[in-house]
Amino acid sequence: MDEQVNGGTGDAAGTAGKVDAGEASAADLSLEARLGRLDRIVAELEGGEVELERGLELFEEGVTHLRQTEALLRKAELRVEELVGEAESLEVRPFQGGRNG
């Protein structure tokens, strides 16, 4: 499992920013972590040296990250719409405590 999460490169230079399997469950990854992992998956698949089974595993992992990323973005969009809606319903009044100048 660790190989799947880290991309299976095993080299020291390729491990920066990768999530360890024990570090966080797949459901707890941030948007940024998911996008970073998707970038690494794409790079590995585009490298052309991936065996079929490994390619299918990477593709499946990528689809999972993509779906979760879309869900996180939808949730953020709803929060923004809610905040904008709340802001539009506020009464705007001139500031009364300013300096005369």
C-alpha positions in Angstrom: 0.0 0.0 0.0 2.8 2.4 0.8 4.1 1.9 -2.7 0.8 3.0 -4.1 0.6 6.2 -2.0 4.2 7.2 -2.6 4.2 6.3 -6.3 6.6 3.4 -6.0 9.7 5.4 -7.0 11.7 4.6 -3.9 14.3 7.3 -4.7 15.1 10.0 -2.2 14.6 12.9 -4.7 11.1 11.7 -5.6 9.8 11.4 -2.1 9.5 15.1 -1.2 5.9 16.0 -0.5 4.5 12.5 -0.8 2.1 11.2 1.8 3.0 8.1 3.7 0.3 5.5 4.0 0.4 5.8 7.8 0.4 9.6 7.8 -3.2 10.1 6.7 -6.0 8.0 5.5 -7.1 8.6 1.9 -10.3 10.3 3.1 -8.4 12.8 5.2 -6.1 14.2 2.5 -6.3 17.9 1.7 -7.1 19.4 -1.7 -3.5 20.3 -2.1 -2.3 16.8 -1.2 -4.7 15.2 -3.6 -3.7 17.6 -6.5 0.0 16.8 -5.7 -0.6 13.1 -5.8 -2.6 13.4 -9.1 0.4 15.3 -10.6 2.7 12.4 -9.6 0.3 9.8 -10.9 0.1 11.6 -14.3 3.9 11.9 -14.4 4.4 8.3 -13.7 1.8 7.2 -16.3 3.2 9.5 -18.9 6.7 8.2 -18.3 5.7 5.2 -20.3 7.6 2.7 -18.2 4.6 1.4 -16.1 3.5 -2.2 -16.4 -0.2 -2.7 -17.2 -1.2 -3.8 -13.7 0.6 -0.9 -12.0 -0.9 1.5 -14.6 -4.4 0.3 -13.7 -3.7 0.7 -10.0 -2.5 4.2 -10.6 -5.4 5.1 -12.8 -7.9 3.8 -10.2 -6.1 5.8 -7.4 -6.2 8.8 -9.7 -9.9 8.5 -10.3 -10.5 8.3 -6.5 -8.5 11.4 -5.9 -10.2 13.2 -8.7 -13.7 12.4 -7.3 -12.7 13.5 -3.8 -11.1 16.7 -5.1 -14.3 17.5 -7.0 -16.3 16.9 -3.7 -13.9 19.2 -1.8 -14.3 21.9 -4.4 -18.1 21.6 -4.4 -18.1 21.9 -0.6 -15.9 25.0 -0.8 -18.1 26.6 -3.5 -21.2 26.1 -1.3 -19.4 27.7 1.6 -18.4 30.7 -0.5 -22.0 31.0 -1.9 -23.3 30.9 1.7 -20.9 33.6 2.9 -21.7 35.8 -0.1 -25.4 35.4 0.5 -25.0 36.3 4.2 -22.9 39.4 3.2 -25.5 40.6 0.7 -28.2 40.5 3.4 -26.2 42.7 5.8 -27.2 46.3 6.2 -24.3 48.6 5.2 -24.0 51.8 7.2 -21.5 54.6 7.0 -18.7 54.4 9.6 -19.5 56.9 12.4 -16.3 56.8 14.5 -13.8 58.1 11.9 -11.3 61.0 12.3 -12.2 64.3 10.9 -9.4 65.3 8.6 
